[in-house]
């Protein structure tokens, strides 16, 4: 693999990870996970059941909406998005 391809893969990985980290709070807010709780009439409100189990995806999204995204969660989001972006860049011709 030539140096230009490696630089391209690294750049796409970094941009993808950064976009995911910046976009996650925006997306959570847009679907209804806000600092004040679940927004009435939102996608989140439609998905909310009568009882939310601790540790469920809904509970984690609500926690991130209220408190912000935890460092560990940011690492997972950035790592996963960067890996996907890098893989796409490596395959793209």
C-alpha positions as CSV (number, residue, x, y, z in Angstrom):
1,X,0.0,0.0,0.0
2,X,1.4,3.4,-1.0
3,X,1.9,6.3,1.4
4,X,-0.9,8.4,-0.2
5,X,-3.4,5.6,0.4
6,X,-2.3,5.3,4.1
7,X,-2.7,9.1,4.6
8,X,-6.1,9.0,2.9
9,X,-7.3,6.2,5.2
10,X,-6.0,8.0,8.3
11,X,-7.6,11.3,7.3
12,X,-11.0,9.7,6.6
13,X,-10.8,7.8,9.9
14,X,-10.1,11.0,11.8
15,X,-12.8,13.0,10.1
16,X,-15.4,10.3,10.5
17,X,-14.5,9.9,14.2
18,X,-14.6,13.7,14.8
19,X,-18.0,14.0,13.0
20,X,-19.5,11.2,15.0
21,X,-18.3,12.8,18.3
22,X,-19.6,16.2,17.4
23,X,-22.8,14.8,15.8
24,X,-23.9,12.4,18.6
25,X,-25.2,15.1,21.0
26,X,-26.9,16.9,18.1
27,X,-28.7,13.7,17.0
28,X,-29.7,12.8,20.5
29,X,-31.3,16.2,21.0
30,X,-33.0,16.1,17.6
31,X,-34.7,12.8,18.4
32,X,-35.9,14.1,21.8
33,X,-33.2,13.2,24.4
34,X,-32.8,16.6,26.0
35,X,-31.2,18.1,29.1
36,X,-34.8,18.5,30.5
37,X,-35.7,14.9,29.8
38,X,-37.6,13.2,26.9
39,X,-39.2,15.9,24.7
40,X,-43.0,15.5,24.3
41,X,-44.1,14.4,20.9
42,X,-40.5,13.3,19.9
43,X,-39.2,10.1,18.5
44,X,-37.8,9.4,21.9
45,X,-41.2,9.9,23.5
46,X,-42.8,7.5,21.0
47,X,-40.1,4.8,21.8
48,X,-40.4,5.2,25.6
49,X,-42.2,2.4,27.3
50,X,-44.0,2.4,30.7
51,X,-40.9,1.2,32.4
52,X,-37.4,1.7,31.2
53,X,-34.9,-0.9,32.2
54,X,-31.6,0.4,33.7
55,X,-28.8,-0.1,31.2
56,X,-31.1,-0.3,28.2
57,X,-30.3,1.7,25.0
58,X,-33.1,4.1,25.9
59,X,-31.8,4.7,29.4
60,X,-28.3,5.2,28.0
61,X,-29.5,7.7,25.4
62,X,-31.5,9.6,28.0
63,X,-28.5,9.7,30.3
64,X,-26.3,11.1,27.5
65,X,-29.0,13.6,26.7
66,X,-29.2,14.9,30.2
67,X,-25.6,14.6,31.4
68,X,-23.7,14.6,28.2
69,X,-21.7,11.8,26.7
70,X,-19.3,10.0,29.0
71,X,-15.6,9.7,28.1
72,X,-15.9,6.0,27.7
73,X,-18.9,6.4,25.4
74,X,-17.0,9.0,23.4
75,X,-14.1,6.6,23.0
76,X,-16.5,3.9,21.7
77,X,-18.3,6.2,19.3
78,X,-15.0,7.7,18.0
79,X,-13.3,4.3,17.7
80,X,-16.2,2.7,15.9
81,X,-16.8,5.6,13.5
82,X,-13.1,5.9,12.8
83,X,-12.8,2.2,12.1
84,X,-15.8,2.2,9.7
85,X,-14.5,5.4,8.0
86,X,-11.1,3.9,7.6
87,X,-12.5,0.6,6.3
88,X,-14.6,2.4,3.7
89,X,-11.6,4.5,2.6
90,X,-9.4,1.3,2.3
91,X,-12.0,-0.4,0.1
92,X,-12.9,2.6,-2.0
93,X,-11.1,2.8,-5.3
